[in-house]
């Protein structure tokens, strides 16, 4: 009986570990294929706030966004 419970617990732990790394891999692949924000979106956002961004400012914002990903 103890042997059966131990096998169930080990199976759950291994399943959680495999599931975590599988989901992490899938999410990274999805984010590389479909980035959440791009330069056009940043330019539109800054333009809607009433300022014309320079390419340097856009690059700075992109660099900050990529730093957190």
Biopython code that builds the backbone (N, CA, C, O; Angstrom):
import numpy as np
from Bio.PDB.StructureBuilder import StructureBuilder

atoms = [
    (1, "UNK", "N", (0.806, -1.188, 0.000)),
    (1, "UNK", "CA", (0.000, 0.000, 0.000)),
    (1, "UNK", "C", (0.857, 1.264, 0.000)),
    (1, "UNK", "O", (0.587, 2.190, -0.765)),
    (2, "UNK", "N", (1.862, 1.314, 0.827)),
    (2, "UNK", "CA", (2.770, 2.453, 0.856)),
    (2, "UNK", "C", (3.499, 2.576, -0.472)),
    (2, "UNK", "O", (3.762, 3.681, -0.947)),
    (3, "UNK", "N", (3.819, 1.441, -1.062)),
    (3, "UNK", "CA", (4.494, 1.413, -2.358)),
    (3, "UNK", "C", (3.622, 2.065, -3.438)),
    (3, "UNK", "O", (4.131, 2.813, -4.272)),
    (4, "UNK", "N", (2.330, 1.789, -3.428)),
    (4, "UNK", "CA", (1.411, 2.358, -4.412)),
    (4, "UNK", "C", (1.289, 3.871, -4.257)),
    (4, "UNK", "O", (1.290, 4.605, -5.246)),
    (5, "UNK", "N", (1.186, 4.330, -3.025)),
    (5, "UNK", "CA", (1.079, 5.767, -2.766)),
    (5, "UNK", "C", (2.349, 6.478, -3.201)),
    (5, "UNK", "O", (2.288, 7.565, -3.777)),
    (6, "UNK", "N", (3.491, 5.875, -2.931)),
    (6, "UNK", "CA", (4.770, 6.456, -3.322)),
    (6, "UNK", "C", (4.877, 6.566, -4.841)),
    (6, "UNK", "O", (5.363, 7.576, -5.351)),
    (7, "UNK", "N", (4.433, 5.550, -5.565)),
    (7, "UNK", "CA", (4.455, 5.593, -7.030)),
    (7, "UNK", "C", (3.533, 6.691, -7.567)),
    (7, "UNK", "O", (3.883, 7.363, -8.536)),
    (8, "UNK", "N", (2.389, 6.877, -6.967)),
    (8, "UNK", "CA", (1.465, 7.935, -7.395)),
    (8, "UNK", "C", (2.080, 9.311, -7.173)),
    (8, "UNK", "O", (2.002, 10.177, -8.044)),
    (9, "UNK", "N", (2.686, 9.511, -6.019)),
    (9, "UNK", "CA", (3.305, 10.804, -5.709)),
    (9, "UNK", "C", (4.472, 11.078, -6.653)),
    (9, "UNK", "O", (4.611, 12.195, -7.152)),
    (10, "UNK", "N", (5.300, 10.089, -6.901)),
    (10, "UNK", "CA", (6.427, 10.262, -7.825)),
    (10, "UNK", "C", (5.911, 10.558, -9.232)),
    (10, "UNK", "O", (6.459, 11.416, -9.925)),
    (11, "UNK", "N", (4.871, 9.861, -9.652)),
    (11, "UNK", "CA", (4.288, 10.104, -10.969)),
    (11, "UNK", "C", (3.744, 11.518, -11.095)),
    (11, "UNK", "O", (3.915, 12.157, -12.134)),
    (12, "UNK", "N", (3.088, 12.017, -10.045)),
    (12, "UNK", "CA", (2.572, 13.385, -10.069)),
    (12, "UNK", "C", (3.696, 14.411, -10.153)),
    (12, "UNK", "O", (3.603, 15.375, -10.913)),
    (13, "UNK", "N", (4.747, 14.211, -9.384)),
    (13, "UNK", "CA", (5.874, 15.143, -9.384)),
    (13, "UNK", "C", (6.549, 15.157, -10.755)),
    (13, "UNK", "O", (6.846, 16.227, -11.287)),
    (14, "UNK", "N", (6.788, 14.001, -11.320)),
    (14, "UNK", "CA", (7.414, 13.930, -12.646)),
    (14, "UNK", "C", (6.503, 14.566, -13.695)),
    (14, "UNK", "O", (6.984, 15.278, -14.577)),
    (15, "UNK", "N", (5.208, 14.321, -13.610)),
    (15, "UNK", "CA", (4.257, 14.922, -14.539)),
    (15, "UNK", "C", (4.230, 16.437, -14.442)),
    (15, "UNK", "O", (4.160, 17.124, -15.461)),
    (16, "UNK", "N", (4.285, 16.962, -13.228)),
    (16, "UNK", "CA", (4.316, 18.413, -13.043)),
    (16, "UNK", "C", (5.588, 19.030, -13.625)),
    (16, "UNK", "O", (5.538, 20.091, -14.248)),
    (17, "UNK", "N", (6.705, 18.376, -13.424)),
    (17, "UNK", "CA", (7.973, 18.894, -13.949)),
    (17, "UNK", "C", (7.950, 18.891, -15.484)),
    (17, "UNK", "O", (8.315, 19.883, -16.114)),
    (18, "UNK", "N", (7.529, 17.792, -16.068)),
    (18, "UNK", "CA", (7.463, 17.705, -17.531)),
    (18, "UNK", "C", (6.453, 18.718, -18.077)),
    (18, "UNK", "O", (6.717, 19.368, -19.089)),
    (19, "UNK", "N", (5.318, 18.855, -17.427)),
    (19, "UNK", "CA", (4.307, 19.815, -17.851)),
    (19, "UNK", "C", (4.798, 21.246, -17.775)),
    (19, "UNK", "O", (4.519, 22.046, -18.667)),
    (20, "UNK", "N", (5.530, 21.578, -16.715)),
    (20, "UNK", "CA", (6.060, 22.929, -16.563)),
    (20, "UNK", "C", (7.020, 23.272, -17.686)),
    (20, "UNK", "O", (6.888, 24.319, -18.319)),
    (21, "UNK", "N", (7.994, 22.393, -17.941)),
    (21, "UNK", "CA", (8.974, 22.685, -18.975)),
    (21, "UNK", "C", (8.355, 22.645, -20.377)),
    (21, "UNK", "O", (8.763, 23.407, -21.253)),
    (22, "UNK", "N", (7.388, 21.774, -20.592)),
    (22, "UNK", "CA", (6.692, 21.736, -21.876)),
    (22, "UNK", "C", (5.912, 23.014, -22.129)),
    (22, "UNK", "O", (5.955, 23.554, -23.234)),
    (23, "UNK", "N", (5.203, 23.504, -21.129)),
    (23, "UNK", "CA", (4.443, 24.745, -21.269)),
    (23, "UNK", "C", (5.373, 25.942, -21.452)),
    (23, "UNK", "O", (5.083, 26.857, -22.223)),
    (24, "UNK", "N", (6.487, 25.921, -20.738)),
    (24, "UNK", "CA", (7.463, 27.013, -20.865)),
    (24, "UNK", "C", (8.032, 27.068, -22.276)),
    (24, "UNK", "O", (8.160, 28.146, -22.855)),
    (25, "UNK", "N", (8.373, 25.908, -22.831)),
    (25, "UNK", "CA", (8.903, 25.838, -24.189)),
    (25, "UNK", "C", (7.862, 26.322, -25.194)),
    (25, "UNK", "O", (8.183, 27.088, -26.103)),
    (26, "UNK", "N", (6.630, 25.883, -25.034)),
    (26, "UNK", "CA", (5.565, 26.277, -25.960)),
    (26, "UNK", "C", (5.306, 27.775, -25.889)),
    (26, "UNK", "O", (5.088, 28.410, -26.920)),
    (27, "UNK", "N", (5.324, 28.347, -24.697)),
    (27, "UNK", "CA", (5.078, 29.779, -24.550)),
    (27, "UNK", "C", (6.207, 30.606, -25.146)),
    (27, "UNK", "O", (5.953, 31.629, -25.783)),
    (28, "UNK", "N", (7.452, 30.179, -24.951)),
    (28, "UNK", "CA", (8.575, 30.895, -25.551)),
    (28, "UNK", "C", (8.486, 30.872, -27.069)),
    (28, "UNK", "O", (8.718, 31.888, -27.724)),
    (29, "UNK", "N", (8.153, 29.725, -27.624)),
    (29, "UNK", "CA", (8.023, 29.592, -29.076)),
    (29, "UNK", "C", (6.893, 30.484, -29.594)),
    (29, "UNK", "O", (7.045, 31.134, -30.629)),
    (30, "UNK", "N", (5.765, 30.521, -28.884)),
    (30, "UNK", "CA", (4.643, 31.356, -29.274)),
    (30, "UNK", "C", (5.008, 32.837, -29.219)),
    (30, "UNK", "O", (4.651, 33.598, -30.118)),
    (31, "UNK", "N", (5.719, 33.249, -28.165)),
    (31, "UNK", "CA", (6.084, 34.659, -28.024)),
    (31, "UNK", "C", (7.098, 35.100, -29.070)),
    (31, "UNK", "O", (7.082, 36.258, -29.486)),
    (32, "UNK", "N", (7.976, 34.205, -29.502)),
    (32, "UNK", "CA", (8.914, 34.556, -30.562)),
    (32, "UNK", "C", (8.195, 34.706, -31.896)),
    (32, "UNK", "O", (8.531, 35.580, -32.695)),
    (33, "UNK", "N", (7.218, 33.863, -32.129)),
    (33, "UNK", "CA", (6.476, 33.912, -33.384)),
    (33, "UNK", "C", (5.492, 35.080, -33.402)),
    (33, "UNK", "O", (5.284, 35.687, -34.453)),
    (34, "UNK", "N", (4.884, 35.406, -32.263)),
    (34, "UNK", "CA", (3.884, 36.467, -32.152)),
    (34, "UNK", "C", (4.272, 37.429, -31.036)),
    (34, "UNK", "O", (3.725, 37.343, -29.936)),
    (35, "UNK", "N", (5.203, 38.340, -31.295)),
    (35, "UNK", "CA", (5.606, 39.262, -30.235)),
    (35, "UNK", "C", (4.428, 40.136, -29.794)),
    (35, "UNK", "O", (3.601, 40.527, -30.617)),
    (36, "UNK", "N", (4.355, 40.436, -28.511)),
    (36, "UNK", "CA", (3.206, 41.181, -28.006)),
    (36, "UNK", "C", (3.156, 42.632, -28.477)),
    (36, "UNK", "O", (2.069, 43.206, -28.553)),
    (37, "UNK", "N", (4.290, 43.238, -28.793)),
    (37, "UNK", "CA", (4.319, 44.630, -29.223)),
    (37, "UNK", "C", (5.471, 44.810, -30.212)),
    (37, "UNK", "O", (6.519, 44.176, -30.086)),
    (38, "UNK", "N", (5.258, 45.683, -31.192)),
    (38, "UNK", "CA", (6.315, 45.938, -32.168)),
    (38, "UNK", "C", (6.522, 47.442, -32.315)),
    (38, "UNK", "O", (5.867, 48.233, -31.637)),
    (39, "UNK", "N", (7.424, 47.827, -33.195)),
    (39, "UNK", "CA", (7.784, 49.242, -33.343)),
    (39, "UNK", "C", (6.610, 50.087, -33.821)),
    (39, "UNK", "O", (6.450, 51.226, -33.383)),
    (40, "UNK", "N", (5.804, 49.550, -34.698)),
    (40, "UNK", "CA", (4.641, 50.298, -35.204)),
    (40, "UNK", "C", (3.662, 50.609, -34.072)),
    (40, "UNK", "O", (3.100, 51.702, -34.013)),
    (41, "UNK", "N", (3.462, 49.643, -33.175)),
    (41, "UNK", "CA", (2.554, 49.855, -32.047)),
    (41, "UNK", "C", (3.091, 50.928, -31.107)),
    (41, "UNK", "O", (2.330, 51.756, -30.606)),
    (42, "UNK", "N", (4.391, 50.916, -30.867)),
    (42, "UNK", "CA", (5.006, 51.918, -29.993)),
    (42, "UNK", "C", (4.877, 53.294, -30.621)),
    (42, "UNK", "O", (4.551, 54.261, -29.933)),
    (43, "UNK", "N", (5.128, 53.390, -31.915)),
    (43, "UNK", "CA", (5.015, 54.671, -32.609)),
    (43, "UNK", "C", (3.578, 55.193, -32.555)),
    (43, "UNK", "O", (3.361, 56.382, -32.322)),
    (44, "UNK", "N", (2.604, 54.318, -32.766)),
    (44, "UNK", "CA", (1.202, 54.727, -32.709)),
    (44, "UNK", "C", (0.817, 55.178, -31.300)),
    (44, "UNK", "O", (0.074, 56.146, -31.138)),
    (45, "UNK", "N", (1.319, 54.480, -30.283)),
    (45, "UNK", "CA", (1.012, 54.833, -28.905)),
    (45, "UNK", "C", (1.581, 56.211, -28.567)),
    (45, "UNK", "O", (0.894, 57.039, -27.968)),
    (46, "UNK", "N", (2.829, 56.454, -28.948)),
    (46, "UNK", "CA", (3.448, 57.744, -28.646)),
    (46, "UNK", "C", (2.799, 58.863, -29.457)),
    (46, "UNK", "O", (2.655, 59.982, -28.962)),
    (47, "UNK", "N", (2.407, 58.573, -30.691)),
    (47, "UNK", "CA", (1.735, 59.576, -31.511)),
    (47, "UNK", "C", (0.373, 59.929, -30.931)),
    (47, "UNK", "O", (-0.046, 61.085, -30.990)),
    (48, "UNK", "N", (-0.317, 58.947, -30.375)),
    (48, "UNK", "CA", (-1.630, 59.219, -29.784)),
    (48, "UNK", "C", (-1.512, 60.082, -28.529)),
    (48, "UNK", "O", (-2.476, 60.734, -28.128)),
    (49, "UNK", "N", (-0.333, 60.083, -27.911)),
    (49, "UNK", "CA", (-0.107, 60.937, -26.739)),
    (49, "UNK", "C", (0.319, 62.340, -27.145)),
    (49, "UNK", "O", (0.585, 63.179, -26.285)),
    (50, "UNK", "N", (0.388, 62.605, -28.457)),
    (50, "UNK", "CA", (0.670, 63.961, -28.924)),
    (50, "UNK", "C", (2.123, 64.256, -29.203)),
    (50, "UNK", "O", (2.511, 65.424, -29.231)),
    (51, "UNK", "N", (2.937, 63.251, -29.409)),
    (51, "UNK", "CA", (4.349, 63.515, -29.723)),
    (51, "UNK", "C", (4.811, 62.597, -30.832)),
    (51, "UNK", "O", (4.387, 61.445, -30.930)),
    (52, "UNK", "N", (5.680, 63.123, -31.657)),
    (52, "UNK", "CA", (6.242, 62.342, -32.764)),
    (52, "UNK", "C", (7.555, 61.721, -32.271)),
    (52, "UNK", "O", (8.532, 62.435, -32.048)),
    (53, "UNK", "N", (7.578, 60.404, -32.103)),
    (53, "UNK", "CA", (8.809, 59.776, -31.574)),
    (53, "UNK", "C", (9.889, 59.655, -32.647)),
    (53, "UNK", "O", (9.604, 59.432, -33.824)),
    (54, "UNK", "N", (11.120, 59.808, -32.208)),
    (54, "UNK", "CA", (12.245, 59.575, -33.107)),
    (54, "UNK", "C", (12.559, 58.076, -33.107)),
    (54, "UNK", "O", (12.093, 57.333, -32.243)),
    (55, "UNK", "N", (13.345, 57.650, -34.076)),
    (55, "UNK", "CA", (13.723, 56.236, -34.151)),
    (55, "UNK", "C", (14.521, 55.822, -32.926)),
    (55, "UNK", "O", (14.423, 54.682, -32.474)),
    (56, "UNK", "N", (15.314, 56.747, -32.386)),
    (56, "UNK", "CA", (16.098, 56.459, -31.182)),
    (56, "UNK", "C", (15.180, 56.162, -29.997)),
    (56, "UNK", "O", (15.430, 55.232, -29.230)),
    (57, "UNK", "N", (14.110, 56.962, -29.849)),
    (57, "UNK", "CA", (13.170, 56.739, -28.751)),
    (57, "UNK", "C", (12.449, 55.402, -28.913)),
    (57, "UNK", "O", (12.239, 54.682, -27.937)),
    (58, "UNK", "N", (12.075, 55.078, -30.137)),
    (58, "UNK", "CA", (11.407, 53.798, -30.400)),
    (58, "UNK", "C", (12.335, 52.644, -30.054)),
    (58, "UNK", "O", (11.915, 51.664, -29.439)),
    (59, "UNK", "N", (13.607, 52.763, -30.452)),
    (59, "UNK", "CA", (14.586, 51.715, -30.149)),
    (59, "UNK", "C", (14.794, 51.556, -28.649)),
    (59, "UNK", "O", (14.961, 50.441, -28.157)),
    (60, "UNK", "N", (14.783, 52.674, -27.921)),
    (60, "UNK", "CA", (14.943, 52.606, -26.471)),
    (60, "UNK", "C", (13.780, 51.862, -25.828)),
    (60, "UNK", "O", (13.982, 51.038, -24.936)),
    (61, "UNK", "N", (12.562, 52.152, -26.279)),
    (61, "UNK", "CA", (11.392, 51.487, -25.724)),
    (61, "UNK", "C", (11.424, 49.993, -26.064)),
    (61, "UNK", "O", (11.121, 49.161, -25.210)),
    (62, "UNK", "N", (11.790, 49.649, -27.303)),
    (62, "UNK", "CA", (11.886, 48.242, -27.702)),
    (62, "UNK", "C", (12.921, 47.505, -26.865)),
    (62, "UNK", "O", (12.718, 46.358, -26.467)),
    (63, "UNK", "N", (14.028, 48.178, -26.608)),
    (63, "UNK", "CA", (15.094, 47.569, -25.799)),
    (63, "UNK", "C", (14.580, 47.284, -24.385)),
    (63, "UNK", "O", (14.866, 46.228, -23.820)),
    (64, "UNK", "N", (13.825, 48.222, -23.815)),
    (64, "UNK", "CA", (13.257, 48.015, -22.482)),
    (64, "UNK", "C", (12.233, 46.878, -22.481)),
    (64, "UNK", "O", (12.184, 46.080, -21.545)),
    (65, "UNK", "N", (11.413, 46.808, -23.539)),
    (65, "UNK", "CA", (10.419, 45.745, -23.631)),
    (65, "UNK", "C", (11.102, 44.384, -23.731)),
    (65, "UNK", "O", (10.676, 43.432, -23.078)),
    (66, "UNK", "N", (12.151, 44.281, -24.537)),
    (66, "UNK", "CA", (12.857, 43.005, -24.705)),
    (66, "UNK", "C", (13.616, 42.609, -23.448)),
    (66, "UNK", "O", (13.857, 41.427, -23.206)),
    (67, "UNK", "N", (13.986, 43.590, -22.660)),
    (67, "UNK", "CA", (14.705, 43.308, -21.406)),
    (67, "UNK", "C", (13.826, 42.519, -20.434)),
    (67, "UNK", "O", (14.324, 41.682, -19.682)),
    (68, "UNK", "N", (12.530, 42.787, -20.453)),
    (68, "UNK", "CA", (11.621, 42.126, -19.529)),
    (68, "UNK", "C", (11.081, 40.805, -20.067)),
    (68, "UNK", "O", (10.384, 40.096, -19.341)),
    (69, "UNK", "N", (11.374, 40.458, -21.298)),
    (69, "UNK", "CA", (10.871, 39.209, -21.871)),
    (69, "UNK", "C", (11.845, 38.094, -21.713)),
    (69, "UNK", "O", (11.575, 36.973, -22.143)),
]
sb = StructureBuilder()
sb.init_structure("model")
sb.init_model(0)
sb.init_chain("A")
sb.init_seg("    ")
for serial, (resi, resn, name, xyz) in enumerate(atoms, 1):
    if name == "N":
        sb.init_residue(resn, " ", resi, " ")
    sb.init_atom(name, np.array(xyz, "f"), 0.0, 1.0, " ", f" {name:<3s}", serial, name[0])
structure = sb.get_structure()
